[in-house]
């Protein structure tokens, strides 16, 4: 006997299902380079227990009473120097990366993007993917090197959303890719392209990674080791005998001891020893943002030239370069194995 499929009730709601989704996630940005939006962004960012590991009873009075009353104006000015007609550079680039991946994967995968702090939010975009019928979602934090303050907090936020959902999607998380051949090859190709295009020959290339408090290393965070491995593998691939390469850490905040050597300290050291031509790259950032466009390209340049340097270049992140998009598609396609026909 052949069983006939049962028809749905007339009033049964229309439900989409069976699709695969992908959510690209980066750190975050305020909605505008103004004090109010910057204060809201900093309040969310600096209230994350993964970012500031000080007990809230001690930290929140400092954050609310001092930092959020002083830092937003300075940060808003910094953002205003890099803001574009389309908005925050980080948001614009992340959106374009998502659009490129949508084109690469086609109808088999629905690609979206989110910011860990600010908008569009992870919960909002996870829900949008689920509403579009994505029962399987690849969560892709775009941090090459793992840190509890970056990758882990993206997973935390996604889990917070899942906790509220009756019908949860199956979730995969893109692992750190600090030593992935596709990533190292992309860095080599893109940095070589940019270095060859300069109108001067750098004596020194700084590989500047975002800093973390040193205590995170001793607590077991692999971030420092991941950065050092990326730097070592990249130096082996570049093989430029005429270029001295140093690994540094930027964006120190507060009085605690941070990973060293600090980028600004090393710039000062190089100027003092007579270095005249310097380039700087930020391989730990998947997209240009305030930390690369203002801290390195503006503050770093000013420090080097005012100290006596003659030629300075801040090289772009992988962004939407050909090498960067090939790398991104390669690692994402691998993580979707079994969900789509790769």
C-alpha positions in Angstrom: 0.0 0.0 0.0 1.3 3.4 -0.9 1.1 6.1 1.8 -0.1 9.4 0.5 1.5 12.5 2.0 -0.8 14.3 4.3 -1.8 17.8 3.2 -1.2 20.7 5.6 -4.1 22.4 7.4 -5.4 25.4 5.5 -4.3 27.7 8.4 -0.8 26.2 8.7 1.8 29.0 8.8 4.3 29.2 5.9 7.7 28.1 7.3 11.0 28.1 5.4 13.5 25.4 6.2 16.3 23.3 4.8 18.8 26.1 3.9 22.4 26.7 4.9 23.5 30.1 6.2 26.7 31.8 6.9 27.3 34.7 9.3 30.5 36.7 9.0 31.3 38.6 12.2 33.8 41.3 13.1 34.5 43.3 16.2 32.2 46.3 15.9 31.8 50.0 15.4 29.7 52.9 16.5 26.8 53.9 14.1 28.3 57.4 13.6 31.5 59.2 14.5 29.7 61.2 17.2 30.0 61.3 21.0 26.6 59.6 21.6 26.9 56.6 19.3 30.6 56.2 20.4 29.6 56.2 24.1 26.9 53.5 23.5 29.4 51.4 21.5 32.1 51.7 24.2 29.6 51.0 27.0 28.7 47.7 25.3 32.3 46.8 24.3 33.9 47.6 27.7 31.1 45.9 29.7 32.0 42.6 28.1 33.5 40.4 30.9 35.7 38.7 28.2 37.2 42.1 27.2 37.7 43.6 30.7 38.3 40.8 33.2 37.8 43.0 36.3 34.9 42.2 38.6 32.0 44.5 37.6 31.6 45.8 41.1 35.1 47.4 40.8 35.0 48.1 37.0 31.6 49.5 36.3 32.0 52.6 38.6 35.3 53.4 36.7 33.7 52.7 33.3 30.5 54.7 34.0 32.0 57.4 36.2 35.2 58.2 34.3 35.8 56.4 31.0 32.4 57.0 29.4 32.6 60.6 30.4 36.0 61.3 28.9 36.9 58.8 26.2 33.9 59.1 23.8 34.9 62.6 22.6 38.4 61.6 21.8 37.3 58.4 20.1 34.7 60.2 18.1 37.4 62.5 16.8 39.5 59.5 15.8 36.5 57.9 14.0 35.8 61.1 12.2 39.2 61.0 10.6 38.6 57.6 9.0 34.8 57.6 8.4 33.7 57.3 4.8 30.7 58.4 2.8 29.4 54.8 3.1 30.0 54.7 6.9 32.4 53.0 9.2 35.3 51.4 7.2 35.1 48.1 9.2 31.3 47.8 8.6 31.6 48.7 4.9 34.5 46.2 4.3 32.8 43.4 6.2 29.6 44.0 4.2 31.5 43.8 1.0 33.3 40.6 2.1 29.8 39.1 2.8 28.6 40.2 -0.6 31.6 38.7 -2.3 31.0 35.4 -0.5 27.4 35.4 -1.5 28.4 35.7 -5.1 31.0 33.0 -4.7 28.6 30.5 -3.0 25.5 31.4 -4.9 22.0 30.2 -3.9 23.4 27.2 -2.0 24.3 29.4 1.0 22.7 32.6 2.4 25.5 34.9 3.5 25.0 37.7 6.1 27.2 39.7 8.3 27.2 41.2 11.8 29.2 43.1 14.4 29.9 41.7 17.9 29.3 45.2 19.3 27.0 47.7 17.7 24.9 47.0 14.6 23.9 44.8 12.9 23.9 42.6 15.9 24.6 38.8 16.0 21.2 37.9 17.5 19.4 40.0 14.9 21.2 38.4 12.0 21.0 34.9 13.4 17.3 35.3 13.6 17.1 36.7 10.1 19.0 33.7 8.8 16.7 31.3 10.7 13.6 33.2 9.4 15.0 32.7 5.9 15.0 28.9 6.4 18.6 28.4 7.4 18.6 25.4 9.7 22.4 25.1 9.5 24.5 28.1 10.1 28.3 28.6 9.9 29.3 31.3 12.4 32.5 32.9 11.1 34.4 35.2 13.5 36.9 36.9 11.2 39.8 36.8 13.7 42.8 34.8 12.4 44.3 34.4 15.8 42.1 33.1 18.7 41.5 35.1 21.8 38.9 34.8 24.5 38.2 38.6 24.0 37.4 38.1 20.3 36.4 34.7 19.0 35.0 33.4 22.3 32.9 36.4 22.9 31.3 36.0 19.4 30.4 32.4 20.4 29.1 33.7 23.7 26.8 36.2 22.0 25.5 33.6 19.6 24.8 31.2 22.5 22.9 34.0 24.3 20.6 34.2 21.2 20.2 30.4 20.9 19.2 30.3 24.5 16.1 32.2 23.6 15.1 30.2 20.6 12.6 27.4 20.7 13.7 26.1 17.2 17.5 26.4 17.1 19.6 26.1 14.0 22.6 23.7 14.0 25.7 25.8 14.4 29.3 25.5 13.3 32.1 27.9 14.3 35.0 28.9 12.0 38.2 28.0 14.0 41.1 30.3 14.2 43.3 30.2 11.1 46.6 31.7 12.3 48.7 29.1 10.5 46.4 28.0 7.7 48.4 27.8 4.4 45.6 29.7 2.6 45.9 32.6 5.1 49.7 32.7 5.0 49.8 32.6 1.2 47.2 35.4 1.0 49.3 37.6 3.4 52.4 36.9 1.4 50.8 37.7 -2.0 49.0 40.8 -0.8 51.9 42.3 1.2 54.4 41.5 -1.6 52.1 43.3 -4.0 51.8 46.4 -1.7 55.5 46.5 -0.9 56.5 46.3 -4.6 54.2 49.2 -5.3 55.8 51.5 -2.8 57.9 54.4 -4.2 60.6 53.6 -1.6 62.3 50.6 -0.2 61.5 50.0 3.5 64.3 49.2 5.8 61.9 47.8 8.4 58.5 46.1 8.3 56.5 46.0 11.5 53.9 43.3 11.8 51.5 44.9 14.3 48.9 42.8 16.1 46.2 44.1 18.4 47.5 44.0 22.0 46.1 42.0 24.9 46.9 42.3 28.7 49.9 40.0 29.4 47.9 38.2 32.1 45.7 36.6 29.4 48.8 34.7 28.2 49.5 33.3 31.6 45.8 32.4 32.1 46.0 30.2 29.0 44.9 32.4 26.1 46.8 31.2 23.0 46.6 34.6 21.3 50.2 35.6 21.8 51.4 32.2 20.5 49.1 32.5 17.5 50.4 35.9 16.6 54.0 34.8 16.9 53.3 31.8 14.7 51.6 33.9 12.0 54.6 36.3 12.1 57.2 33.5 11.8 55.4 31.7 9.0 54.9 35.0 7.1 58.6 36.0 7.5 59.6 32.6 6.1 57.5 33.2 3.1 58.5 36.8 2.4 62.2 36.0 2.4 63.3 39.6 1.9 66.9 39.8 2.9 66.9 43.6 2.5 64.0 44.0 5.0 64.2 43.7 8.8 60.9 42.4 10.2 59.7 42.9 13.7 56.5 41.7 15.5 54.7 44.2 17.7 51.5 44.8 19.6 49.3 47.9 19.5 46.3 49.5 21.2 47.3 49.4 24.9 44.6 50.5 27.3 44.8 51.2 31.0 47.7 50.7 33.5 48.0 46.9 33.2 51.1 45.3 31.6 50.3 44.4 28.0 51.9 42.1 25.5 55.2 43.5 24.3 57.0 45.0 22.4 54.5 47.8 21.9 54.1 49.2 18.4 54.6 52.8 19.3 57.6 52.0 21.5 59.2 50.1 18.6 58.5 53.0 16.2 60.3 55.2 18.6 63.2 52.8 18.9 63.6 52.6 15.1 63.7 56.4 14.7 66.2 56.6 17.5 68.6 54.1 15.8 68.4 56.0 12.5 65.8 54.1 10.5 64.6 56.4 7.7 62.1 54.1 5.8 59.5 52.0 7.6 56.4 50.1 6.6 53.8 48.6 8.9 51.2 45.9 8.3 48.5 44.5 10.5 48.0 40.8 9.6 45.8 40.1 12.6 43.0 42.3 11.3 40.8 40.9 8.5 39.6 44.4 7.6 40.9 47.9 8.0 39.4 49.8 11.0 40.1 52.5 13.5 43.1 50.7 14.8 44.8 50.4 11.4 43.5 53.6 9.7 43.9 56.0 12.5 46.3 54.4 15.1 48.8 53.1 12.6 48.3 55.1 9.4 47.9 58.5 11.1 49.4 58.3 14.6 52.1 55.9 13.5 53.1 58.1 10.5 53.1 61.2 12.6 55.3 59.6 15.3 57.8 58.3 12.7 58.1 61.4 10.6 58.2 63.8 13.4 60.9 61.7 15.0 63.1 62.0 12.0 62.0 59.3 9.7 61.7 60.1 6.0 59.3 57.5 4.4 56.4 55.7 6.0 53.7 53.3 4.7 50.8 51.7 6.4 49.8 48.7 4.3 46.2 47.7 3.9 44.7 44.6 5.5 43.5 41.8 3.3 40.0 43.5 3.0 38.4 42.6 -0.3 41.7 42.2 -2.2 41.8 39.3 -4.6 44.1 37.3 -2.3 42.0 38.0 0.7 38.7 36.9 -0.9 40.3 33.7 -2.3 41.6 32.9 1.1 38.2 33.6 2.7 36.3 31.5 0.3 38.8 28.6 0.7 38.5 28.4 4.5 34.7 28.9 4.5 34.1 26.3 1.8 36.2 23.8 3.9 34.1 24.5 7.0 30.9 24.0 5.0 32.0 20.5 3.9 29.1 18.0 4.3 26.5 20.8 4.4 27.0 21.7 0.7 28.6 20.1 -2.3 32.0 21.7 -2.2 
